[in-house]
Amino acid sequence: MSFRVRKRVKELMRLVNIDWRSEIERFIEEKAKKLLREQLLRESEKFLERMNEIPNYELLRESRDEK
């Protein structure tokens, strides 16, 4: 992956002795994991809302019928 950096930012980057490739990769990985956790949380909340719509007696009856 590649992207352009404004000249001013590039000049600032040169002033600091950091492995920018590693820093950027770490940032992207952390951001992707955070967004994935948020997505999974939203999906879990939607699932729980749907589960709350099912009356408990239906779940009990279904459980008994399986035995």
PQR file of N, CA, C, O and H, with PARSE charges and radii, in Angstrom:
ATOM      1  N   MET A   1       0.843  -1.151   0.000 -0.4000 1.5000
ATOM      2  CA  MET A   1       0.000   0.000   0.000 -0.0000 2.0000
ATOM      3  C   MET A   1       0.901   1.230   0.000  0.5500 1.7000
ATOM      4  O   MET A   1       1.961   1.243   0.625 -0.5500 1.4000
ATOM      5  N   SER A   2       0.470   2.230  -0.692 -0.4000 1.5000
ATOM      6  CA  SER A   2       1.231   3.478  -0.667 -0.0000 2.0000
ATOM      7  C   SER A   2       0.256   4.647  -0.645  0.5500 1.7000
ATOM      8  O   SER A   2      -0.897   4.521  -1.057 -0.5500 1.4000
ATOM      9  H   SER A   2      -0.391   2.219  -1.200  0.4000 1.0000
ATOM     10  N   PHE A   3       0.731   5.767  -0.167 -0.4000 1.5000
ATOM     11  CA  PHE A   3      -0.088   6.967  -0.132 -0.0000 2.0000
ATOM     12  C   PHE A   3       0.826   8.185  -0.143  0.5500 1.7000
ATOM     13  O   PHE A   3       2.009   8.098   0.184 -0.5500 1.4000
ATOM     14  H   PHE A   3       1.668   5.870   0.167  0.4000 1.0000
ATOM     15  N   ARG A   4       0.263   9.296  -0.517 -0.4000 1.5000
ATOM     16  CA  ARG A   4       1.035  10.533  -0.579 -0.0000 2.0000
ATOM     17  C   ARG A   4       0.927  11.270   0.744  0.5500 1.7000
ATOM     18  O   ARG A   4      -0.111  11.265   1.406 -0.5500 1.4000
ATOM     19  H   ARG A   4      -0.698   9.367  -0.782  0.4000 1.0000
ATOM     20  N   VAL A   5       2.031  11.902   1.106 -0.4000 1.5000
ATOM     21  CA  VAL A   5       2.096  12.705   2.322 -0.0000 2.0000
ATOM     22  C   VAL A   5       2.430  14.131   1.898  0.5500 1.7000
ATOM     23  O   VAL A   5       3.310  14.356   1.067 -0.5500 1.4000
ATOM     24  H   VAL A   5       2.875  11.906   0.569  0.4000 1.0000
ATOM     25  N   ARG A   6       1.718  15.079   2.477 -0.4000 1.5000
ATOM     26  CA  ARG A   6       2.008  16.480   2.152 -0.0000 2.0000
ATOM     27  C   ARG A   6       3.468  16.804   2.476  0.5500 1.7000
ATOM     28  O   ARG A   6       4.071  16.219   3.375 -0.5500 1.4000
ATOM     29  H   ARG A   6       1.003  14.896   3.152  0.4000 1.0000
ATOM     30  N   LYS A   7       4.002  17.732   1.731 -0.4000 1.5000
ATOM     31  CA  LYS A   7       5.413  18.092   1.857 -0.0000 2.0000
ATOM     32  C   LYS A   7       5.753  18.496   3.292  0.5500 1.7000
ATOM     33  O   LYS A   7       6.784  18.073   3.816 -0.5500 1.4000
ATOM     34  H   LYS A   7       3.512  18.207   1.000  0.4000 1.0000
ATOM     35  N   ARG A   8       4.927  19.289   3.925 -0.4000 1.5000
ATOM     36  CA  ARG A   8       5.181  19.762   5.291 -0.0000 2.0000
ATOM     37  C   ARG A   8       5.254  18.584   6.265  0.5500 1.7000
ATOM     38  O   ARG A   8       6.109  18.550   7.150 -0.5500 1.4000
ATOM     39  H   ARG A   8       4.089  19.633   3.500  0.4000 1.0000
ATOM     40  N   VAL A   9       4.357  17.630   6.092 -0.4000 1.5000
ATOM     41  CA  VAL A   9       4.354  16.446   6.961 -0.0000 2.0000
ATOM     42  C   VAL A   9       5.615  15.631   6.727  0.5500 1.7000
ATOM     43  O   VAL A   9       6.223  15.127   7.671 -0.5500 1.4000
ATOM     44  H   VAL A   9       3.662  17.658   5.374  0.4000 1.0000
ATOM     45  N   LYS A  10       5.995  15.508   5.488 -0.4000 1.5000
ATOM     46  CA  LYS A  10       7.204  14.761   5.144 -0.0000 2.0000
ATOM     47  C   LYS A  10       8.440  15.399   5.788  0.5500 1.7000
ATOM     48  O   LYS A  10       9.328  14.701   6.277 -0.5500 1.4000
ATOM     49  H   LYS A  10       5.501  15.918   4.721  0.4000 1.0000
ATOM     50  N   GLU A  11       8.481  16.716   5.780 -0.4000 1.5000
ATOM     51  CA  GLU A  11       9.603  17.420   6.407 -0.0000 2.0000
ATOM     52  C   GLU A  11       9.622  17.159   7.910  0.5500 1.7000
ATOM     53  O   GLU A  11      10.689  16.940   8.483 -0.5500 1.4000
ATOM     54  H   GLU A  11       7.760  17.283   5.382  0.4000 1.0000
ATOM     55  N   LEU A  12       8.489  17.179   8.537 -0.4000 1.5000
ATOM     56  CA  LEU A  12       8.413  16.888   9.969 -0.0000 2.0000
ATOM     57  C   LEU A  12       8.866  15.459  10.263  0.5500 1.7000
ATOM     58  O   LEU A  12       9.572  15.210  11.240 -0.5500 1.4000
ATOM     59  H   LEU A  12       7.622  17.358   8.072  0.4000 1.0000
ATOM     60  N   MET A  13       8.455  14.532   9.414 -0.4000 1.5000
ATOM     61  CA  MET A  13       8.835  13.131   9.600 -0.0000 2.0000
ATOM     62  C   MET A  13      10.344  12.958   9.540  0.5500 1.7000
ATOM     63  O   MET A  13      10.912  12.148  10.273 -0.5500 1.4000
ATOM     64  H   MET A  13       7.882  14.734   8.620  0.4000 1.0000
ATOM     65  N   ARG A  14      10.983  13.707   8.679 -0.4000 1.5000
ATOM     66  CA  ARG A  14      12.440  13.605   8.541 -0.0000 2.0000
ATOM     67  C   ARG A  14      13.172  14.091   9.785  0.5500 1.7000
ATOM     68  O   ARG A  14      14.289  13.655  10.062 -0.5500 1.4000
ATOM     69  H   ARG A  14      10.522  14.365   8.083  0.4000 1.0000
ATOM     70  N   LEU A  15      12.546  14.989  10.533 -0.4000 1.5000
ATOM     71  CA  LEU A  15      13.171  15.547  11.730 -0.0000 2.0000
ATOM     72  C   LEU A  15      13.185  14.568  12.898  0.5500 1.7000
ATOM     73  O   LEU A  15      13.932  14.751  13.860 -0.5500 1.4000
ATOM     74  H   LEU A  15      11.639  15.343  10.308  0.4000 1.0000
ATOM     75  N   VAL A  16      12.358  13.530  12.812 -0.4000 1.5000
ATOM     76  CA  VAL A  16      12.234  12.571  13.904 -0.0000 2.0000
ATOM     77  C   VAL A  16      12.785  11.225  13.438  0.5500 1.7000
ATOM     78  O   VAL A  16      12.445  10.748  12.355 -0.5500 1.4000
ATOM     79  H   VAL A  16      11.751  13.382  12.031  0.4000 1.0000
ATOM     80  N   ASN A  17      13.622  10.628  14.249 -0.4000 1.5000
ATOM     81  CA  ASN A  17      14.237   9.352  13.901 -0.0000 2.0000
ATOM     82  C   ASN A  17      13.341   8.208  14.377  0.5500 1.7000
ATOM     83  O   ASN A  17      13.530   7.659  15.463 -0.5500 1.4000
ATOM     84  H   ASN A  17      13.898  11.016  15.129  0.4000 1.0000
ATOM     85  N   ILE A  18      12.370   7.866  13.548 -0.4000 1.5000
ATOM     86  CA  ILE A  18      11.399   6.812  13.880 -0.0000 2.0000
ATOM     87  C   ILE A  18      11.232   5.914  12.654  0.5500 1.7000
ATOM     88  O   ILE A  18      11.316   6.374  11.516 -0.5500 1.4000
ATOM     89  H   ILE A  18      12.216   8.312  12.666  0.4000 1.0000
ATOM     90  N   ASP A  19      10.997   4.642  12.903 -0.4000 1.5000
ATOM     91  CA  ASP A  19      10.672   3.712  11.817 -0.0000 2.0000
ATOM     92  C   ASP A  19       9.199   3.930  11.465  0.5500 1.7000
ATOM     93  O   ASP A  19       8.314   3.282  12.023 -0.5500 1.4000
ATOM     94  H   ASP A  19      10.928   4.268  13.828  0.4000 1.0000
ATOM     95  N   TRP A  20       8.953   4.852  10.531 -0.4000 1.5000
ATOM     96  CA  TRP A  20       7.581   5.243  10.215 -0.0000 2.0000
ATOM     97  C   TRP A  20       6.757   4.090   9.662  0.5500 1.7000
ATOM     98  O   TRP A  20       5.559   4.003   9.930 -0.5500 1.4000
ATOM     99  H   TRP A  20       9.672   5.379  10.078  0.4000 1.0000
ATOM    100  N   ARG A  21       7.370   3.224   8.909 -0.4000 1.5000
ATOM    101  CA  ARG A  21       6.631   2.083   8.348 -0.0000 2.0000
ATOM    102  C   ARG A  21       6.023   1.250   9.471  0.5500 1.7000
ATOM    103  O   ARG A  21       4.843   0.903   9.421 -0.5500 1.4000
ATOM    104  H   ARG A  21       8.343   3.295   8.691  0.4000 1.0000
ATOM    105  N   SER A  22       6.823   0.931  10.477 -0.4000 1.5000
ATOM    106  CA  SER A  22       6.331   0.135  11.609 -0.0000 2.0000
ATOM    107  C   SER A  22       5.255   0.893  12.386  0.5500 1.7000
ATOM    108  O   SER A  22       4.248   0.313  12.793 -0.5500 1.4000
ATOM    109  H   SER A  22       7.782   1.213  10.518  0.4000 1.0000
ATOM    110  N   GLU A  23       5.476   2.185  12.585 -0.4000 1.5000
ATOM    111  CA  GLU A  23       4.507   2.997  13.319 -0.0000 2.0000
ATOM    112  C   GLU A  23       3.158   3.029  12.597  0.5500 1.7000
ATOM    113  O   GLU A  23       2.109   2.893  13.227 -0.5500 1.4000
ATOM    114  H   GLU A  23       6.293   2.656  12.254  0.4000 1.0000
ATOM    115  N   ILE A  24       3.191   3.207  11.293 -0.4000 1.5000
ATOM    116  CA  ILE A  24       1.966   3.275  10.507 -0.0000 2.0000
ATOM    117  C   ILE A  24       1.269   1.922  10.496  0.5500 1.7000
ATOM    118  O   ILE A  24       0.048   1.852  10.636 -0.5500 1.4000
ATOM    119  H   ILE A  24       4.044   3.318  10.781  0.4000 1.0000
ATOM    120  N   GLU A  25       2.042   0.835  10.329 -0.4000 1.5000
ATOM    121  CA  GLU A  25       1.447  -0.506  10.353 -0.0000 2.0000
ATOM    122  C   GLU A  25       0.783  -0.787  11.701  0.5500 1.7000
ATOM    123  O   GLU A  25      -0.318  -1.333  11.753 -0.5500 1.4000
ATOM    124  H   GLU A  25       3.034   0.891  10.216  0.4000 1.0000
ATOM    125  N   ARG A  26       1.455  -0.414  12.785 -0.4000 1.5000
ATOM    126  CA  ARG A  26       0.902  -0.640  14.121 -0.0000 2.0000
ATOM    127  C   ARG A  26      -0.383   0.168  14.309  0.5500 1.7000
ATOM    128  O   ARG A  26      -1.361  -0.338  14.858 -0.5500 1.4000
ATOM    129  H   ARG A  26       2.351   0.030  12.743  0.4000 1.0000
ATOM    130  N   PHE A  27      -0.379   1.424  13.854 -0.4000 1.5000
ATOM    131  CA  PHE A  27      -1.567   2.258  13.965 -0.0000 2.0000
ATOM    132  C   PHE A  27      -2.740   1.650  13.193  0.5500 1.7000
ATOM    133  O   PHE A  27      -3.857   1.568  13.705 -0.5500 1.4000
ATOM    134  H   PHE A  27       0.416   1.835  13.408  0.4000 1.0000
ATOM    135  N   ILE A  28      -2.474   1.231  11.966 -0.4000 1.5000
ATOM    136  CA  ILE A  28      -3.533   0.657  11.130 -0.0000 2.0000
ATOM    137  C   ILE A  28      -4.076  -0.622  11.764  0.5500 1.7000
ATOM    138  O   ILE A  28      -5.288  -0.835  11.783 -0.5500 1.4000
ATOM    139  H   ILE A  28      -1.567   1.297  11.550  0.4000 1.0000
ATOM    140  N   GLU A  29      -3.198  -1.471  12.279 -0.4000 1.5000
ATOM    141  CA  GLU A  29      -3.638  -2.716  12.919 -0.0000 2.0000
ATOM    142  C   GLU A  29      -4.509  -2.423  14.144  0.5500 1.7000
ATOM    143  O   GLU A  29      -5.565  -3.031  14.315 -0.5500 1.4000
ATOM    144  H   GLU A  29      -2.213  -1.298  12.264  0.4000 1.0000
ATOM    145  N   GLU A  30      -4.070  -1.497  14.990 -0.4000 1.5000
ATOM    146  CA  GLU A  30      -4.845  -1.152  16.184 -0.0000 2.0000
ATOM    147  C   GLU A  30      -6.202  -0.558  15.812  0.5500 1.7000
ATOM    148  O   GLU A  30      -7.218  -0.890  16.422 -0.5500 1.4000
ATOM    149  H   GLU A  30      -3.212  -1.002  14.851  0.4000 1.0000
ATOM    150  N   LYS A  31      -6.214   0.315  14.818 -0.4000 1.5000
ATOM    151  CA  LYS A  31      -7.463   0.943  14.375 -0.0000 2.0000
ATOM    152  C   LYS A  31      -8.413  -0.099  13.796  0.5500 1.7000
ATOM    153  O   LYS A  31      -9.608  -0.073  14.089 -0.5500 1.4000
ATOM    154  H   LYS A  31      -5.389   0.585  14.323  0.4000 1.0000
ATOM    155  N   ALA A  32      -7.902  -1.012  12.983 -0.4000 1.5000
ATOM    156  CA  ALA A  32      -8.733  -2.056  12.389 -0.0000 2.0000
ATOM    157  C   ALA A  32      -9.321  -2.960  13.467  0.5500 1.7000
ATOM    158  O   ALA A  32     -10.495  -3.321  13.395 -0.5500 1.4000
ATOM    159  H   ALA A  32      -6.931  -1.033  12.745  0.4000 1.0000
ATOM    160  N   LYS A  33      -8.517  -3.330  14.469 -0.4000 1.5000
ATOM    161  CA  LYS A  33      -9.011  -4.168  15.566 -0.0000 2.0000
ATOM    162  C   LYS A  33     -10.100  -3.444  16.354  0.5500 1.7000
ATOM    163  O   LYS A  33     -11.109  -4.045  16.724 -0.5500 1.4000
ATOM    164  H   LYS A  33      -7.563  -3.036  14.527  0.4000 1.0000
ATOM    165  N   LYS A  34      -9.894  -2.154  16.610 -0.4000 1.5000
ATOM    166  CA  LYS A  34     -10.878  -1.360  17.354 -0.0000 2.0000
ATOM    167  C   LYS A  34     -12.195  -1.297  16.589  0.5500 1.7000
ATOM    168  O   LYS A  34     -13.264  -1.490  17.168 -0.5500 1.4000
ATOM    169  H   LYS A  34      -9.075  -1.666  16.310  0.4000 1.0000
ATOM    170  N   LEU A  35     -12.117  -1.025  15.288 -0.4000 1.5000
ATOM    171  CA  LEU A  35     -13.329  -0.940  14.480 -0.0000 2.0000
ATOM    172  C   LEU A  35     -14.037  -2.290  14.397  0.5500 1.7000
ATOM    173  O   LEU A  35     -15.267  -2.349  14.411 -0.5500 1.4000
ATOM    174  H   LEU A  35     -11.248  -0.868  14.817  0.4000 1.0000
ATOM    175  N   LEU A  36     -13.269  -3.366  14.311 -0.4000 1.5000
ATOM    176  CA  LEU A  36     -13.853  -4.698  14.273 -0.0000 2.0000
ATOM    177  C   LEU A  36     -14.564  -5.020  15.586  0.5500 1.7000
ATOM    178  O   LEU A  36     -15.663  -5.576  15.577 -0.5500 1.4000
ATOM    179  H   LEU A  36     -12.270  -3.317  14.299  0.4000 1.0000
ATOM    180  N   ARG A  37     -13.939  -4.672  16.720 -0.4000 1.5000
ATOM    181  CA  ARG A  37     -14.587  -4.882  18.023 -0.0000 2.0000
ATOM    182  C   ARG A  37     -15.898  -4.107  18.108  0.5500 1.7000
ATOM    183  O   ARG A  37     -16.901  -4.634  18.590 -0.5500 1.4000
ATOM    184  H   ARG A  37     -13.047  -4.220  16.728  0.4000 1.0000
ATOM    185  N   GLU A  38     -15.894  -2.855  17.640 -0.4000 1.5000
ATOM    186  CA  GLU A  38     -17.107  -2.042  17.663 -0.0000 2.0000
ATOM    187  C   GLU A  38     -18.191  -2.658  16.787  0.5500 1.7000
ATOM    188  O   GLU A  38     -19.361  -2.688  17.168 -0.5500 1.4000
ATOM    189  H   GLU A  38     -15.079  -2.428  17.248  0.4000 1.0000
ATOM    190  N   GLN A  39     -17.804  -3.146  15.623 -0.4000 1.5000
ATOM    191  CA  GLN A  39     -18.752  -3.783  14.710 -0.0000 2.0000
ATOM    192  C   GLN A  39     -19.356  -5.038  15.344  0.5500 1.7000
ATOM    193  O   GLN A  39     -20.569  -5.244  15.292 -0.5500 1.4000
ATOM    194  H   GLN A  39     -16.853  -3.121  15.313  0.4000 1.0000
ATOM    195  N   LEU A  40     -18.504  -5.873  15.942 -0.4000 1.5000
ATOM    196  CA  LEU A  40     -18.987  -7.091  16.578 -0.0000 2.0000
ATOM    197  C   LEU A  40     -19.900  -6.777  17.761  0.5500 1.7000
ATOM    198  O   LEU A  40     -20.874  -7.490  18.003 -0.5500 1.4000
ATOM    199  H   LEU A  40     -17.519  -5.705  15.984  0.4000 1.0000
ATOM    200  N   LEU A  41     -19.590  -5.723  18.486 -0.4000 1.5000
ATOM    201  CA  LEU A  41     -20.430  -5.309  19.605 -0.0000 2.0000
ATOM    202  C   LEU A  41     -21.805  -4.874  19.108  0.5500 1.7000
ATOM    203  O   LEU A  41     -22.821  -5.257  19.688 -0.5500 1.4000
ATOM    204  H   LEU A  41     -18.799  -5.144  18.289  0.4000 1.0000
ATOM    205  N   ARG A  42     -21.846  -4.080  18.042 -0.4000 1.5000
ATOM    206  CA  ARG A  42     -23.142  -3.657  17.477 -0.0000 2.0000
ATOM    207  C   ARG A  42     -23.953  -4.864  17.006  0.5500 1.7000
ATOM    208  O   ARG A  42     -25.159  -4.935  17.240 -0.5500 1.4000
ATOM    209  H   ARG A  42     -21.021  -3.770  17.571  0.4000 1.0000
ATOM    210  N   GLU A  43     -23.288  -5.813  16.342 -0.4000 1.5000
ATOM    211  CA  GLU A  43     -23.982  -7.010  15.862 -0.0000 2.0000
ATOM    212  C   GLU A  43     -24.500  -7.835  17.040  0.5500 1.7000
ATOM    213  O   GLU A  43     -25.606  -8.371  16.979 -0.5500 1.4000
ATOM    214  H   GLU A  43     -22.307  -5.756  16.152  0.4000 1.0000
ATOM    215  N   SER A  44     -23.712  -7.941  18.109 -0.4000 1.5000
ATOM    216  CA  SER A  44     -24.138  -8.683  19.298 -0.0000 2.0000
ATOM    217  C   SER A  44     -25.334  -8.014  19.953  0.5500 1.7000
ATOM    218  O   SER A  44     -26.262  -8.690  20.399 -0.5500 1.4000
ATOM    219  H   SER A  44     -22.813  -7.505  18.158  0.4000 1.0000
ATOM    220  N   GLU A  45     -25.315  -6.690  20.011 -0.4000 1.5000
ATOM    221  CA  GLU A  45     -26.437  -5.964  20.602 -0.0000 2.0000
ATOM    222  C   GLU A  45     -27.710  -6.182  19.797  0.5500 1.7000
ATOM    223  O   GLU A  45     -28.784  -6.358  20.372 -0.5500 1.4000
ATOM    224  H   GLU A  45     -24.561  -6.142  19.649  0.4000 1.0000
ATOM    225  N   LYS A  46     -27.601  -6.172  18.466 -0.4000 1.5000
ATOM    226  CA  LYS A  46     -28.769  -6.424  17.612 -0.0000 2.0000
ATOM    227  C   LYS A  46     -29.296  -7.838  17.850  0.5500 1.7000
ATOM    228  O   LYS A  46     -30.506  -8.055  17.918 -0.5500 1.4000
ATOM    229  H   LYS A  46     -26.728  -6.030  17.999  0.4000 1.0000
ATOM    230  N   PHE A  47     -28.373  -8.803  17.977 -0.4000 1.5000
ATOM    231  CA  PHE A  47     -28.775 -10.188  18.215 -0.0000 2.0000
ATOM    232  C   PHE A  47     -29.512 -10.308  19.548  0.5500 1.7000
ATOM    233  O   PHE A  47     -30.547 -10.968  19.636 -0.5500 1.4000
ATOM    234  H   PHE A  47     -27.390  -8.627  17.922  0.4000 1.0000
ATOM    235  N   LEU A  48     -28.968  -9.662  20.588 -0.4000 1.5000
ATOM    236  CA  LEU A  48     -29.617  -9.710  21.902 -0.0000 2.0000
ATOM    237  C   LEU A  48     -30.997  -9.056  21.868  0.5500 1.7000
ATOM    238  O   LEU A  48     -31.923  -9.537  22.521 -0.5500 1.4000
ATOM    239  H   LEU A  48     -28.127  -9.126  20.517  0.4000 1.0000
ATOM    240  N   GLU A  49     -31.143  -7.975  21.122 -0.4000 1.5000
ATOM    241  CA  GLU A  49     -32.450  -7.334  20.995 -0.0000 2.0000
ATOM    242  C   GLU A  49     -33.456  -8.295  20.360  0.5500 1.7000
ATOM    243  O   GLU A  49     -34.606  -8.377  20.791 -0.5500 1.4000
ATOM    244  H   GLU A  49     -30.390  -7.585  20.592  0.4000 1.0000
ATOM    245  N   ARG A  50     -33.009  -9.020  19.330 -0.4000 1.5000
ATOM    246  CA  ARG A  50     -33.907  -9.992  18.691 -0.0000 2.0000
ATOM    247  C   ARG A  50     -34.249 -11.130  19.643  0.5500 1.7000
ATOM    248  O   ARG A  50     -35.376 -11.625  19.647 -0.5500 1.4000
ATOM    249  H   ARG A  50     -32.074  -8.953  18.980  0.4000 1.0000
ATOM    250  N   MET A  51     -33.271 -11.544  20.454 -0.4000 1.5000
ATOM    251  CA  MET A  51     -33.531 -12.621  21.414 -0.0000 2.0000
ATOM    252  C   MET A  51     -34.560 -12.175  22.450  0.5500 1.7000
ATOM    253  O   MET A  51     -35.379 -12.980  22.894 -0.5500 1.4000
ATOM    254  H   MET A  51     -32.356 -11.142  20.451  0.4000 1.0000
ATOM    255  N   ASN A  52     -34.526 -10.907  22.835 -0.4000 1.5000
ATOM    256  CA  ASN A  52     -35.480 -10.394  23.810 -0.0000 2.0000
ATOM    257  C   ASN A  52     -36.897 -10.334  23.254  0.5500 1.7000
ATOM    258  O   ASN A  52     -37.859 -10.279  24.021 -0.5500 1.4000
ATOM    259  H   ASN A  52     -33.862 -10.253  22.473  0.4000 1.0000
ATOM    260  N   GLU A  53     -37.037 -10.346  21.936 -0.4000 1.5000
ATOM    261  CA  GLU A  53     -38.348 -10.319  21.317 -0.0000 2.0000
ATOM    262  C   GLU A  53     -39.036 -11.689  21.375  0.5500 1.7000
ATOM    263  O   GLU A  53     -40.256 -11.774  21.232 -0.5500 1.4000
ATOM    264  H   GLU A  53     -36.255 -10.391  21.313  0.4000 1.0000
ATOM    265  N   ILE A  54     -38.269 -12.749  21.583 -0.4000 1.5000
ATOM    266  CA  ILE A  54     -38.828 -14.099  21.642 -0.0000 2.0000
ATOM    267  C   ILE A  54     -39.293 -14.358  23.071  0.5500 1.7000
ATOM    268  O   ILE A  54     -38.502 -14.254  24.009 -0.5500 1.4000
ATOM    269  H   ILE A  54     -37.279 -12.680  21.699  0.4000 1.0000
ATOM    270  N   PRO A  55     -40.570 -14.694  23.244 -0.5600 1.5000
ATOM    271  CA  PRO A  55     -41.065 -14.973  24.604  0.2800 2.0000
ATOM    272  C   PRO A  55     -40.338 -16.175  25.220  0.5500 1.7000
ATOM    273  O   PRO A  55     -40.010 -17.139  24.527 -0.5500 1.4000
ATOM    274  N   ASN A  56     -40.096 -16.101  26.516 -0.4000 1.5000
ATOM    275  CA  ASN A  56     -39.368 -17.162  27.223 -0.0000 2.0000
ATOM    276  C   ASN A  56     -40.064 -18.506  27.121  0.5500 1.7000
ATOM    277  O   ASN A  56     -39.400 -19.538  27.017 -0.5500 1.4000
ATOM    278  H   ASN A  56     -40.362 -15.318  27.079  0.4000 1.0000
ATOM    279  N   TYR A  57     -41.397 -18.513  27.149 -0.4000 1.5000
ATOM    280  CA  TYR A  57     -42.095 -19.791  27.102 -0.0000 2.0000
ATOM    281  C   TYR A  57     -41.837 -20.526  25.794  0.5500 1.7000
ATOM    282  O   TYR A  57     -41.843 -21.757  25.769 -0.5500 1.4000
ATOM    283  H   TYR A  57     -41.936 -17.675  27.233  0.4000 1.0000
ATOM    284  N   GLU A  58     -41.612 -19.794  24.707 -0.4000 1.5000
ATOM    285  CA  GLU A  58     -41.293 -20.458  23.439 -0.0000 2.0000
ATOM    286  C   GLU A  58     -39.926 -21.134  23.515  0.5500 1.7000
ATOM    287  O   GLU A  58     -39.743 -22.237  23.001 -0.5500 1.4000
ATOM    288  H   GLU A  58     -41.607 -18.794  24.727  0.4000 1.0000
ATOM    289  N   LEU A  59     -38.984 -20.477  24.151 -0.4000 1.5000
ATOM    290  CA  LEU A  59     -37.655 -21.067  24.297 -0.0000 2.0000
ATOM    291  C   LEU A  59     -37.714 -22.312  25.181  0.5500 1.7000
ATOM    292  O   LEU A  59     -37.065 -23.316  24.886 -0.5500 1.4000
ATOM    293  H   LEU A  59     -39.133 -19.581  24.570  0.4000 1.0000
ATOM    294  N   LEU A  60     -38.493 -22.247  26.263 -0.4000 1.5000
ATOM    295  CA  LEU A  60     -38.628 -23.404  27.153 -0.0000 2.0000
ATOM    296  C   LEU A  60     -39.299 -24.566  26.434  0.5500 1.7000
ATOM    297  O   LEU A  60     -38.856 -25.709  26.542 -0.5500 1.4000
ATOM    298  H   LEU A  60     -39.020 -21.432  26.502  0.4000 1.0000
ATOM    299  N   ARG A  61     -40.355 -24.276  25.710 -0.4000 1.5000
ATOM    300  CA  ARG A  61     -41.057 -25.327  24.979 -0.0000 2.0000
ATOM    301  C   ARG A  61     -40.134 -25.975  23.945  0.5500 1.7000
ATOM    302  O   ARG A  61     -40.109 -27.197  23.801 -0.5500 1.4000
ATOM    303  H   ARG A  61     -40.715 -23.347  25.622  0.4000 1.0000
ATOM    304  N   GLU A  62     -39.385 -25.150  23.238 -0.4000 1.5000
ATOM    305  CA  GLU A  62     -38.458 -25.675  22.241 -0.0000 2.0000
ATOM    306  C   GLU A  62     -37.405 -26.553  22.895  0.5500 1.7000
ATOM    307  O   GLU A  62     -37.048 -27.598  22.352 -0.5500 1.4000
ATOM    308  H   GLU A  62     -39.405 -24.157  23.355  0.4000 1.0000
ATOM    309  N   SER A  63     -36.903 -26.140  24.057 -0.4000 1.5000
ATOM    310  CA  SER A  63     -35.894 -26.908  24.773 -0.0000 2.0000
ATOM    311  C   SER A  63     -36.466 -28.250  25.221  0.5500 1.7000
ATOM    312  O   SER A  63     -35.800 -29.280  25.108 -0.5500 1.4000
ATOM    313  H   SER A  63     -37.193 -25.291  24.498  0.4000 1.0000
ATOM    314  N   ARG A  64     -37.690 -28.241  25.725 -0.4000 1.5000
ATOM    315  CA  ARG A  64     -38.329 -29.488  26.172 -0.0000 2.0000
ATOM    316  C   ARG A  64     -38.608 -30.416  25.019  0.5500 1.7000
ATOM    317  O   ARG A  64     -38.454 -31.632  25.142 -0.5500 1.4000
ATOM    318  H   ARG A  64     -38.231 -27.405  25.817  0.4000 1.0000
ATOM    319  N   ASP A  65     -39.023 -29.847  23.883 -0.4000 1.5000
ATOM    320  CA  ASP A  65     -39.336 -30.669  22.712 -0.0000 2.0000
ATOM    321  C   ASP A  65     -38.088 -31.356  22.154  0.5500 1.7000
ATOM    322  O   ASP A  65     -38.189 -32.418  21.540 -0.5500 1.4000
ATOM    323  H   ASP A  65     -39.148 -28.860  23.783  0.4000 1.0000
ATOM    324  N   GLU A  66     -36.941 -30.770  22.358 -0.4000 1.5000
ATOM    325  CA  GLU A  66     -35.690 -31.360  21.852 -0.0000 2.0000
ATOM    326  C   GLU A  66     -35.294 -32.602  22.647  0.5500 1.7000
ATOM    327  O   GLU A  66     -34.567 -33.457  22.139 -0.5500 1.4000
ATOM    328  H   GLU A  66     -36.859 -29.907  22.857  0.4000 1.0000
ATOM    329  N   LYS A  67     -35.759 -32.706  23.872 -0.4000 1.5000
ATOM    330  CA  LYS A  67     -35.364 -33.832  24.736 -0.0000 2.0000
ATOM    331  C   LYS A  67     -36.078 -35.072  24.385  0.5500 1.7000
ATOM    332  O   LYS A  67     -35.860 -36.108  25.014 -0.5500 1.4000
ATOM    333  H   LYS A  67     -36.350 -32.012  24.284  0.4000 1.0000
TER
END
